[in-house]
């Protein structure tokens, strides 16, 4: 049975999903939703998608749509995920699940009530580089002592990864820190029990902190230091250093190196080297197999509890 999908958000990340889905058998994108109808139609024509709209509710009304992938602005994630579940559709929402903890809790409660597959795009769980480390951990061959993570961008105006103007403002804590907070607990195999944060000045136009520093500790004693910046004039992205009892690993998206910067072959870790494609494969497999996916909304909710606590700490400061 072909899984019929609606995709909301035809921007930089939505296109990454469309590219990944082209490599997955038994899946067809039948509806594309985005705010600019002309640009959305251009993308739809390129990928052979027949239905185009600017309203999510139009796609949810299509009976043949089984599942929805949401690549929309952060502030819409929780409410749109709820709308998909209420419409009886499986849903994968891009990171972050929410930017208000109570909204994420509502999503998790509704997923439990409906029994539908609801997953959040915590891509780091699926990148071959991080999968390689995870397999070492689960085999008992490697234990994390410390993770040192740097998430750096040069983003002083409201632009996306394609250099296009955004309709919303990105956020270091609720978006970019979410990747690492979830990954640290997932890789440590232990919940986060201590978290501290400080931030730099608030940008006069964007209204957000452009620099942030976060410390985490898991119940098993492992620690994580995370530095984030929108001010870094250099390569974009995140650099992960895993310091463990038997090795050091450096992960850059889908690539992995040892502590001496010697490249490790991760091409056989999974069926693809594309973390977004692997994330989508997990979503569709969970639907077909009637099971909870890796990075289900319930699994990632503790990450948002930590982010909420950090936000309270920053606001108090």
Secondary structure, DSSP 8 states (H G I E B T S, - for coil): --EEEEEE--SHHHHHHHHHHTTSTTEEEEEEE-S-HHHHHHHHHHHT--EEES-HHHHHT-TT--EEEE---GGGHHHHHHHHHHTT-EEEEES-S-SSHHHHHHHHHHHHHH---EEEE-GGGTSHHHHHHHHHHHTTS--EEEEEEEEE-B-SSSB-TTS-B-SS---IIIIIIHHHHHHHHHHHTS-EEEEEEEE--B-TTT-SBSEEEEEEEETTS-EEEEEEESB--S--EEEEEEEESS-EEEEETTEEEETT--EE--TTSSS-S-HHHHHHHHHHHHHHHTS--TTBHHHHHHHHHHHHHHHHHHHH-
